[in-house]
Amino acid sequence: MSGSSLDGLDLALCEFTINKANEDQPIHGWQLLIHETIPLPSQWKILLKDLVNGNSLSLAQADFDFGYFIGNSVKDFLIKHNQSADILASHGHTIFHYPENKMTYQIGNGGAINTSSGLTTINDFRSTDIGLGGQGTPLAPTAEKILFEGYDFYLNIGGIANITAKIGQKFIAFDSTPANQVLNGLAQRLGFDYDEDGNIARSGDLNDELFRGLSLYPYFKLKYPKSLDNDWITKNFLQNILMHEGNTQDKLRTATEFIGYQIAQSINQIMSTEGLSQIGCKMMVSGGGAYNTFLLECIRKNMVSVATVEIQIPSPAIIEFKEAILVALLGTLRLYNLTNCLSSVTGASRDSIGGAIYQGLK
């Protein structure tokens, strides 16, 4: 998994026990064996940020080059840990995501991954759902339904914060708000990769005018299902914050407070729409934002007026590698022709089995 926050390439070696006869619960046991984050070389960080503004040739070249980078990284990872794998599942790195135009694009060419790793490769998990009129995302509810039972809400705070709710036997999910992509972008203006524990934000002051301005974006009033595009976040949301008057510490404080507010509002929207009880709910929080203690304080503060929700933080391995585990699960389900994309989440016309398979050496 390579996310919009550009932290690195997350690799997770997982083992699943399959029961094809029970499609509602096809995984009857699983474990995370080994995990590692491969830092992105500086040239890749720069390229991935700027690729959206490039030409078609540079996009095609990056698609293959990033595929070779993924394949070789996985091959080296398995050799380093003296392990083997049956399949390699890759989400790729999102460059464009415009479901309203029935289009999404993640680089990391499947053929390049396949030939450089030597493994059967499964990628392109969003396109089928997009073709069926869905958002193509979030994909996380598939893992939340099958691997992480026992919660009412699931919040993943990565470059984008997305939220899932379990409504009886149905799951709904959507992108709530820009998150670490914005916070990291602001912290980098001060010479830091990210705002550790939210300490820089905590030291700043809330800019009420900026907060109100961010609230005016129409996206936050839309009904779900809905999803955000990285390019829109960079060119609109983050750019608006950067151009606003004031110092970076205050902007970080305001952005962090706003993210906490919008997450609470998303939960409020779900509860109001679905008629859920506002008492005794549990929410699992994962992604890099789970380490941002000030952001968690902002979420809790805003949740007081919405519902009684107990926030639970899983182990560091789940916090950091939940999305990579998800991709391994998506690939496994695709291999066995089992549903891996839920229409109740994406708004597609039906559930689907997403992913393109590139056969390996076996």
C-alpha positions in Angstrom: 0.0 0.0 0.0 1.2 3.5 -0.9 -0.9 6.3 0.6 -1.5 9.9 -0.1 0.5 11.0 2.9 3.7 9.6 1.2 5.0 8.0 4.3 6.3 5.0 2.4 5.5 1.7 0.8 3.7 -0.5 3.5 4.4 -4.2 3.1 2.4 -6.8 5.0 2.9 -10.6 4.7 -0.4 -12.2 5.7 -1.8 -15.7 6.0 -5.5 -16.4 5.4 -7.5 -19.6 5.9 -10.2 -19.7 3.3 -13.7 -21.3 3.3 -15.2 -20.6 -0.1 -18.5 -22.2 0.9 -19.3 -19.3 3.3 -19.2 -16.1 1.3 -20.5 -14.0 4.2 -17.5 -15.0 6.3 -15.0 -16.6 3.9 -11.9 -16.0 6.1 -11.8 -18.5 9.0 -8.5 -17.4 10.4 -5.7 -15.0 9.6 -2.5 -13.6 10.9 -0.1 -10.8 10.1 3.3 -12.5 9.9 5.8 -9.8 9.0 5.4 -6.1 8.2 7.7 -3.3 7.1 7.5 0.2 5.7 9.9 0.9 2.8 10.7 4.7 2.9 10.0 6.3 -0.5 13.1 7.7 -2.1 13.0 11.5 -2.3 12.7 11.4 -6.0 9.6 9.3 -5.7 8.1 11.7 -3.2 8.7 14.6 -5.5 7.4 12.8 -8.6 4.2 11.5 -6.9 3.3 15.0 -5.7 3.9 16.5 -9.2 2.8 13.7 -11.5 -0.8 15.0 -11.7 0.5 18.0 -13.5 2.7 16.0 -16.0 2.1 14.8 -19.5 0.8 11.4 -20.7 4.3 10.1 -21.4 5.6 10.9 -17.9 2.4 9.3 -16.4 2.9 6.1 -18.4 6.6 5.9 -17.5 5.9 6.5 -13.8 3.2 3.7 -14.0 5.8 1.1 -15.1 8.7 2.5 -13.0 6.6 2.5 -9.8 5.5 -1.1 -10.6 9.1 -2.2 -10.9 9.8 -0.4 -7.6 7.0 -2.2 -5.9 7.9 -5.6 -7.3 11.6 -5.3 -6.4 10.8 -4.0 -2.9 8.6 -7.0 -2.3 11.2 -9.4 -3.7 13.9 -7.9 -1.5 11.5 -8.0 1.5 10.8 -11.7 1.1 14.5 -12.5 0.7 15.5 -10.4 3.7 13.0 -12.3 5.9 13.5 -15.7 4.3 9.8 -15.9 3.3 7.7 -16.8 0.3 4.3 -15.7 -0.9 1.5 -17.1 -3.0 0.3 -13.8 -4.4 1.3 -10.1 -4.4 -1.7 -7.7 -4.0 -1.0 -4.1 -4.7 -3.3 -1.0 -4.4 -0.9 1.2 -6.2 -0.6 5.0 -5.7 -3.6 7.1 -6.6 -2.9 9.9 -9.1 -6.5 10.7 -10.3 -9.8 9.8 -8.7 -12.9 11.2 -10.5 -15.8 8.7 -9.9 -18.2 11.4 -11.2 -16.5 10.9 -14.6 -16.3 7.1 -14.1 -12.5 7.3 -13.9 -9.8 6.4 -11.3 -6.1 5.8 -11.8 -3.5 4.2 -9.5 0.0 3.8 -10.8 2.1 0.7 -10.2 1.7 -1.3 -13.4 0.6 -4.9 -12.7 2.8 -6.4 -15.4 5.8 -4.6 -14.1 5.1 -5.8 -10.5 4.6 -9.3 -11.8 7.8 -9.6 -13.8 10.0 -7.9 -11.2 8.7 -9.9 -8.3 8.1 -13.2 -10.0 4.7 -13.5 -8.2 1.2 -13.7 -9.3 0.1 -10.1 -9.0 -3.4 -8.7 -8.4 -4.0 -4.9 -8.7 -6.5 -2.3 -9.9 -9.1 -3.0 -7.2 -11.3 0.1 -7.9 -12.1 0.1 -11.6 -14.9 -2.4 -11.7 -16.8 -0.6 -9.0 -16.3 2.7 -10.8 -17.7 1.1 -13.9 -20.8 0.0 -11.9 -21.5 3.6 -10.9 -19.8 3.4 -7.5 -17.1 5.6 -5.9 -14.5 2.9 -6.1 -13.7 3.6 -2.5 -13.5 3.2 0.5 -12.3 -0.4 0.2 -11.6 -0.7 4.0 -15.1 -2.0 5.0 -14.3 -5.3 3.4 -11.5 -5.9 6.0 -13.6 -4.3 8.7 -16.5 -6.7 8.0 -14.3 -9.8 7.7 -11.2 -9.3 9.9 -12.0 -6.6 12.5 -15.4 -7.4 14.0 -16.9 -5.9 17.1 -17.1 -2.2 16.4 -19.9 0.2 15.5 -17.5 2.6 13.7 -14.1 2.4 12.1 -12.1 5.5 11.5 -8.9 5.5 9.4 -6.9 8.7 9.5 -4.4 8.6 6.7 -3.9 11.2 4.0 -7.7 11.3 4.0 -9.9 10.4 6.9 -12.5 7.8 6.0 -15.2 6.4 8.2 -17.1 3.1 8.2 -20.3 2.3 10.1 -21.8 -1.1 10.7 -25.6 -0.9 10.3 -27.0 -4.3 11.2 -25.5 -6.5 8.5 -24.9 -3.6 6.2 -21.8 -1.4 6.0 -21.6 2.1 4.8 -18.5 4.2 4.4 -17.2 7.4 2.9 -14.3 9.9 3.0 -15.0 12.3 5.8 -12.3 15.0 5.4 -8.7 15.7 4.2 -6.4 14.7 7.0 -2.7 13.9 7.2 -2.1 15.1 3.7 -2.9 18.6 4.9 -1.3 18.3 8.3 1.9 16.9 6.9 1.9 19.6 4.2 1.8 22.3 6.8 4.3 20.7 9.1 6.7 20.4 6.2 6.6 24.2 5.8 8.3 24.3 9.3 10.9 21.7 8.3 9.2 18.6 9.8 7.9 15.5 8.0 4.8 15.6 10.3 3.5 17.2 13.4 4.5 14.6 16.1 1.7 14.1 18.6 0.1 17.3 17.2 2.4 19.4 19.4 2.9 22.1 16.8 -0.9 22.4 16.4 -1.4 22.5 20.1 1.0 25.4 20.4 -1.0 27.5 17.8 -4.3 29.5 18.1 -7.5 28.7 16.3 -8.2 31.0 13.4 -12.0 31.3 13.4 -12.2 32.9 9.9 -10.1 30.1 8.3 -12.2 27.5 10.1 -15.5 29.0 8.8 -14.0 29.2 5.3 -13.1 25.5 5.3 -16.6 24.6 6.4 -18.1 26.2 3.3 -16.7 23.6 0.9 -19.8 21.9 -0.6 -18.3 18.5 -0.2 -19.0 18.5 3.6 -22.7 19.0 3.0 -23.0 16.1 0.4 -24.8 12.9 1.3 -22.9 9.7 1.3 -21.6 7.7 -0.5 -18.9 10.2 -1.5 -15.1 10.3 -1.9 -12.3 12.8 -2.1 -9.5 13.2 -4.7 -5.9 13.9 -3.7 -5.5 16.4 -6.5 -8.5 18.4 -5.3 -7.2 18.4 -1.8 -3.8 19.8 -2.9 -5.0 22.4 -5.3 -8.0 23.6 -3.4 -8.2 22.7 0.3 -4.5 22.8 1.2 -3.9 25.8 -1.1 -6.7 27.7 0.6 -5.0 27.2 4.0 -1.6 28.1 2.7 -2.8 31.3 1.1 -4.7 32.5 4.2 -3.1 35.1 6.5 -1.5 33.9 9.7 1.4 31.8 10.8 1.8 28.1 10.2 1.3 27.0 13.8 -2.1 28.7 13.8 -3.0 27.1 10.5 -2.0 23.7 11.9 -4.2 24.2 15.0 -7.1 25.3 12.8 -6.7 22.4 10.4 -6.5 19.9 13.2 -9.5 21.3 15.0 -11.4 21.3 11.7 -10.6 17.6 11.0 -11.8 16.7 14.5 -15.0 18.6 13.9 -15.7 17.1 10.5 -15.2 13.5 11.8 -17.7 14.2 14.5 -20.1 15.7 12.0 -19.7 12.6 9.8 -20.7 10.3 12.6 -23.6 12.6 13.4 -24.7 12.4 9.8 -24.6 8.6 9.9 -26.5 8.4 13.1 -29.2 10.8 11.9 -29.6 9.2 8.5 -29.6 5.6 9.8 -31.4 6.2 13.1 -28.7 4.8 15.2 -28.5 4.9 19.0 -26.3 7.6 20.4 -25.2 5.7 23.4 -22.7 2.9 23.9 -20.9 2.9 20.6 -17.3 1.8 20.0 -15.0 3.1 17.3 -11.7 1.6 16.2 -9.1 4.2 15.0 -6.2 3.3 12.7 -3.8 5.0 10.3 -1.0 7.5 11.2 -3.5 10.0 12.7 -4.1 7.5 15.5 -0.8 8.7 16.9 -1.8 12.4 16.8 -2.9 12.8 20.4 -4.1 16.4 19.9 -6.2 15.3 16.9 -7.8 12.6 19.0 -8.5 15.2 21.7 -10.3 17.3 19.1 -12.3 14.3 17.9 -13.4 13.5 21.5 -14.2 17.1 22.2 -16.5 17.4 19.2 -18.1 14.0 19.8 -19.5 15.1 23.2 -22.4 16.9 21.5 -23.0 14.0 19.0 -22.9 10.7 20.8 -21.2 8.6 23.4 -18.5 6.8 21.4 -15.7 4.9 23.0 -12.5 5.4 21.0 -10.3 2.3 20.9 -6.7 2.3 19.5 -5.5 -1.1 18.3 -1.9 -2.4 18.3 0.8 -0.4 16.5 0.9 -3.1 13.8 -2.8 -2.7 13.0 -2.6 1.1 13.2 0.2 1.3 10.7 -0.5 -1.7 8.4 -4.3 -2.1 8.4 -4.5 -0.8 4.8 -1.8 -3.2 3.6 -3.6 -6.0 5.4 -6.7 -4.9 3.6 -5.0 -5.1 0.2 -3.8 -8.6 1.0 -7.3 -9.6 1.8 -8.7 -8.0 -1.4 -6.2 -9.9 -3.5 -7.0 -13.2 -1.7 -10.7 -12.8 -2.2 -10.2 -11.9 -5.9 -8.1 -15.0 -6.3 -11.0 -17.2 -5.1 -13.6 -15.1 -7.0 -15.3 -13.9 -3.8 -16.9 -10.4 -3.4 -14.3 -7.8 -2.3 -16.1 -4.5 -3.0 -19.4 -3.7 -1.2 -22.0 -1.7 -3.1 -23.6 -0.5 0.2 -20.4 1.4 0.8 -19.6 2.7 -2.7 -23.1 3.3 -4.2 -22.4 0.9 -7.1 -25.3 -1.0 -8.7 -24.1 -4.3 -7.2 -21.4 -5.9 -5.2 -18.3 -6.8 -7.3 -15.1 -8.8 -7.5 -12.4 -6.2 -8.3 -8.8 -6.8 -9.4 -6.8 -7.7 -12.5 -4.6 -10.8 -12.2 -1.1 -11.1 -13.8 -0.1 -14.7 -13.6 3.3 -15.5 -11.9 5.8 -18.2 -12.5 3.8 -21.0 -10.8 
